[in-house]
Amino acid sequence: MHKQANRDGGYGWRQKAASVAHGKDRLRKSNEQRLGGKGLSLEAFGNAKSRSSGYNPGLIKKQREFYKNAKLVNKYKKAVKQQNISSQHLPTTLDDKEDQTENPQMQSKTKKKIFRSLKEEYDKKHAEDEKARIEREAIIQAKNEERAKNEAKRKAQKEKMFKKTRFGQPVMKYRIEHILEGLLESSKKQT
């Protein structure tokens, strides 16, 4: 029994084994590329797990609120500065002499006027906000009353629709009334 040699000289099984090994290497390399390199060591993995990721929703919310408040404070300071600049006029040569003779009481009066106008503006805005809040509450109250009224109506209607005779048959009187009301409403809408 003589085995016939393959075209490659009878060593085909070695080449197949080498190609399988080569295929495994290729698969391993593609996995490394996909995953971003060789795997972590057990120690590195443990350290990575024990370290905090830096994601803390409470802290993020607090920082966001801090930045928002800082932004509002800066806006307010700019507005006050702008109002001070616009309320004071640019001095001319004649005004310079007047400014020198002007006493500190006059300066405090202008500051009081600015403060008073700011306070009036604040009170006005506060009153508008209060008025808008009252209107919103009135609208919400009206919606709630309407919803309660509709719910009571539906409950009464449901009770009538589920009434039964003593023999267990549905009472048709209420069902016919309901159908009739629907027809009347649809005829009113069409005209």
The 8 nearest C-alpha neighbors of each residue, nearest first, counted from 0:
[[1, 2, 3, 4, 9, 5, 8, 10],
 [0, 2, 3, 4, 9, 5, 8, 10],
 [3, 1, 4, 0, 9, 5, 8, 10],
 [2, 4, 1, 5, 9, 0, 8, 6],
 [5, 3, 9, 8, 2, 6, 7, 10],
 [6, 4, 9, 7, 8, 3, 11, 10],
 [5, 7, 8, 4, 9, 11, 10, 3],
 [6, 8, 5, 9, 10, 11, 4, 14],
 [9, 7, 5, 6, 10, 4, 11, 3],
 [10, 8, 4, 5, 11, 7, 6, 3],
 [9, 11, 12, 8, 13, 7, 14, 5],
 [12, 10, 14, 13, 9, 15, 7, 5],
 [11, 13, 15, 14, 10, 16, 9, 17],
 [14, 12, 16, 15, 11, 10, 17, 18],
 [13, 15, 17, 11, 16, 12, 18, 10],
 [16, 14, 12, 18, 13, 17, 19, 11],
 [15, 17, 13, 19, 14, 18, 12, 20],
 [16, 18, 14, 20, 15, 19, 21, 13],
 [17, 19, 21, 15, 20, 16, 22, 14],
 [20, 18, 22, 16, 21, 17, 15, 23],
 [21, 19, 17, 23, 22, 18, 16, 24],
 [20, 22, 18, 24, 19, 23, 17, 25],
 [23, 21, 19, 25, 20, 24, 18, 26],
 [24, 22, 26, 20, 25, 21, 27, 19],
 [25, 23, 27, 21, 22, 26, 28, 20],
 [24, 26, 22, 28, 23, 27, 29, 21],
 [27, 25, 23, 29, 24, 28, 22, 30],
 [26, 28, 24, 30, 25, 29, 23, 31],
 [29, 27, 31, 25, 30, 26, 24, 32],
 [28, 30, 32, 26, 31, 27, 33, 25],
 [31, 29, 33, 27, 28, 32, 34, 26],
 [32, 30, 36, 28, 34, 29, 33, 37],
 [31, 33, 35, 29, 30, 34, 36, 28],
 [34, 32, 30, 31, 35, 29, 36, 28],
 [35, 33, 31, 32, 36, 30, 37, 38],
 [36, 34, 32, 33, 31, 37, 30, 38],
 [37, 35, 31, 32, 34, 38, 33, 30],
 [36, 38, 31, 39, 35, 34, 32, 30],
 [37, 39, 36, 40, 31, 34, 35, 44],
 [40, 38, 44, 43, 41, 37, 42, 36],
 [39, 41, 43, 42, 44, 38, 45, 37],
 [40, 42, 44, 43, 45, 39, 46, 38],
 [43, 41, 45, 44, 40, 46, 39, 47],
 [44, 42, 46, 40, 45, 41, 39, 47],
 [43, 45, 41, 47, 42, 46, 39, 40],
 [46, 44, 42, 48, 43, 47, 41, 49],
 [47, 45, 43, 49, 48, 44, 50, 42],
 [48, 46, 44, 50, 45, 49, 43, 51],
 [47, 49, 45, 46, 50, 44, 51, 43],
 [48, 50, 46, 47, 45, 51, 44, 52],
 [51, 49, 47, 48, 46, 52, 45, 53],
 [52, 50, 53, 49, 48, 54, 47, 55],
 [51, 53, 54, 50, 55, 48, 47, 49],
 [54, 52, 51, 55, 50, 56, 58, 59],
 [55, 53, 52, 56, 51, 59, 58, 57],
 [54, 56, 58, 57, 53, 59, 52, 60],
 [57, 55, 59, 58, 60, 54, 61, 53],
 [58, 56, 60, 59, 55, 61, 62, 54],
 [57, 59, 61, 55, 60, 56, 62, 54],
 [58, 60, 56, 62, 61, 57, 63, 55],
 [61, 59, 63, 57, 58, 62, 56, 64],
 [60, 62, 58, 64, 59, 63, 65, 57],
 [63, 61, 65, 59, 64, 60, 58, 66],
 [62, 64, 60, 66, 65, 61, 59, 67],
 [63, 65, 67, 61, 62, 66, 68, 60],
 [66, 64, 62, 68, 63, 67, 61, 69],
 [67, 65, 69, 63, 68, 64, 70, 62],
 [66, 68, 64, 70, 65, 69, 63, 71],
 [69, 67, 71, 65, 70, 66, 64, 72],
 [70, 68, 66, 72, 71, 67, 65, 73],
 [69, 71, 67, 73, 68, 72, 66, 74],
 [70, 72, 74, 68, 73, 69, 75, 67],
 [73, 71, 75, 69, 74, 70, 76, 68],
 [74, 72, 76, 70, 75, 71, 77, 69],
 [75, 73, 71, 77, 72, 76, 70, 78],
 [74, 76, 72, 78, 73, 77, 71, 79],
 [77, 75, 73, 79, 78, 74, 80, 72],
 [78, 76, 80, 74, 75, 79, 81, 73],
 [77, 79, 81, 75, 80, 76, 82, 74],
 [80, 78, 82, 76, 81, 77, 83, 75],
 [79, 81, 77, 83, 78, 82, 76, 84],
 [82, 80, 78, 84, 79, 83, 77, 85],
 [81, 83, 79, 85, 84, 80, 86, 78],
 [84, 82, 80, 86, 81, 85, 79, 87],
 [83, 85, 81, 87, 82, 86, 80, 88],
 [84, 86, 82, 87, 83, 81, 88, 80],
 [87, 85, 83, 84, 82, 88, 113, 81],
 [88, 86, 84, 85, 83, 89, 82, 90],
 [89, 87, 90, 86, 85, 84, 91, 83],
 [88, 90, 91, 87, 94, 84, 85, 86],
 [91, 89, 94, 95, 88, 92, 93, 98],
 [90, 92, 94, 93, 95, 89, 96, 88],
 [91, 93, 95, 94, 90, 96, 97, 98],
 [94, 92, 95, 91, 96, 97, 90, 98],
 [93, 95, 97, 91, 90, 96, 92, 98],
 [96, 94, 98, 92, 93, 97, 90, 91],
 [95, 97, 99, 94, 98, 93, 100, 92],
 [96, 98, 94, 100, 95, 99, 101, 93],
 [99, 97, 101, 95, 96, 100, 94, 102],
 [98, 100, 96, 97, 101, 95, 102, 94],
 [99, 101, 97, 98, 102, 96, 95, 103],
 [102, 100, 98, 99, 97, 105, 103, 106],
 [101, 103, 104, 105, 100, 106, 99, 98],
 [102, 104, 106, 105, 107, 101, 108, 100],
 [105, 103, 107, 106, 102, 108, 101, 109],
 [106, 104, 108, 103, 107, 102, 109, 101],
 [107, 105, 103, 109, 108, 104, 110, 102],
 [106, 108, 110, 104, 105, 109, 111, 103],
 [109, 107, 111, 105, 110, 106, 112, 104],
 [110, 108, 112, 106, 111, 107, 113, 105],
 [109, 111, 107, 113, 108, 112, 114, 106],
 [110, 112, 114, 108, 109, 113, 115, 107],
 [113, 111, 115, 109, 110, 114, 116, 108],
 [114, 112, 110, 116, 111, 115, 117, 109],
 [113, 115, 111, 117, 112, 116, 118, 110],
 [114, 116, 112, 118, 117, 113, 111, 119],
 [117, 115, 119, 113, 118, 114, 120, 112],
 [118, 116, 120, 114, 115, 119, 121, 113],
 [117, 119, 121, 115, 120, 116, 122, 114],
 [120, 118, 116, 122, 121, 117, 123, 115],
 [119, 121, 117, 123, 118, 122, 116, 124],
 [120, 122, 118, 124, 119, 123, 125, 117],
 [123, 121, 125, 119, 120, 124, 126, 118],
 [122, 124, 120, 126, 121, 125, 119, 127],
 [125, 123, 127, 121, 126, 122, 120, 128],
 [124, 126, 122, 128, 123, 127, 121, 129],
 [127, 125, 129, 123, 124, 128, 122, 130],
 [128, 126, 130, 124, 129, 125, 131, 123],
 [127, 129, 131, 125, 130, 126, 132, 124],
 [130, 128, 126, 132, 127, 131, 125, 133],
 [129, 131, 127, 133, 132, 128, 126, 134],
 [130, 132, 134, 128, 129, 133, 127, 135],
 [133, 131, 129, 135, 134, 130, 128, 136],
 [132, 134, 136, 130, 135, 131, 137, 129],
 [135, 133, 137, 131, 132, 136, 138, 130],
 [136, 134, 132, 138, 137, 133, 139, 131],
 [135, 137, 139, 133, 134, 138, 140, 132],
 [138, 136, 140, 134, 135, 139, 141, 133],
 [137, 139, 135, 141, 140, 136, 142, 134],
 [138, 140, 136, 142, 141, 137, 143, 135],
 [139, 141, 137, 143, 138, 142, 136, 144],
 [142, 140, 138, 144, 139, 143, 137, 145],
 [143, 141, 145, 139, 140, 144, 146, 138],
 [142, 144, 146, 140, 145, 141, 147, 139],
 [145, 143, 147, 141, 146, 142, 148, 140],
 [146, 144, 142, 148, 143, 147, 141, 149],
 [145, 147, 143, 149, 144, 148, 150, 142],
 [148, 146, 150, 144, 145, 149, 143, 151],
 [147, 149, 145, 151, 150, 146, 144, 152],
 [150, 148, 152, 146, 151, 147, 153, 145],
 [149, 151, 147, 153, 152, 148, 146, 154],
 [152, 150, 154, 148, 149, 153, 147, 155],
 [151, 153, 149, 155, 150, 154, 156, 148],
 [154, 152, 156, 150, 151, 155, 157, 149],
 [153, 155, 151, 157, 156, 152, 150, 158],
 [156, 154, 158, 152, 157, 153, 151, 159],
 [157, 155, 153, 159, 154, 158, 152, 160],
 [158, 156, 160, 154, 159, 155, 153, 161],
 [157, 159, 155, 161, 156, 160, 154, 162],
 [160, 158, 156, 162, 157, 161, 173, 155],
 [159, 161, 157, 158, 162, 174, 173, 156],
 [162, 160, 158, 159, 157, 163, 169, 170],
 [163, 161, 159, 160, 170, 169, 158, 164],
 [164, 162, 169, 168, 167, 170, 161, 165],
 [165, 163, 167, 168, 166, 170, 169, 162],
 [164, 166, 167, 163, 168, 169, 162, 170],
 [165, 167, 164, 168, 163, 169, 170, 162],
 [168, 166, 164, 163, 165, 169, 162, 170],
 [167, 169, 164, 163, 166, 170, 165, 162],
 [170, 168, 163, 171, 162, 164, 167, 161],
 [171, 169, 163, 172, 162, 164, 168, 173],
 [170, 172, 174, 173, 169, 175, 160, 176],
 [171, 173, 175, 174, 170, 176, 177, 169],
 [174, 172, 176, 175, 171, 159, 160, 177],
 [173, 175, 177, 171, 176, 172, 160, 178],
 [174, 176, 178, 172, 177, 173, 171, 179],
 [177, 175, 179, 173, 174, 178, 180, 172],
 [176, 178, 174, 180, 175, 179, 173, 181],
 [179, 177, 175, 181, 176, 180, 182, 174],
 [178, 180, 176, 182, 181, 177, 175, 183],
 [181, 179, 183, 177, 182, 178, 176, 184],
 [180, 182, 178, 184, 179, 183, 185, 177],
 [181, 183, 179, 185, 180, 184, 186, 178],
 [182, 184, 180, 186, 181, 185, 179, 187],
 [185, 183, 187, 181, 186, 182, 180, 188],
 [184, 186, 188, 182, 187, 183, 181, 189],
 [185, 187, 183, 189, 184, 188, 182, 190],
 [188, 186, 184, 190, 185, 189, 183, 182],
 [189, 187, 185, 186, 190, 184, 183, 182],
 [190, 188, 186, 187, 185, 184, 183, 182],
 [189, 187, 188, 186, 185, 184, 183, 182]]
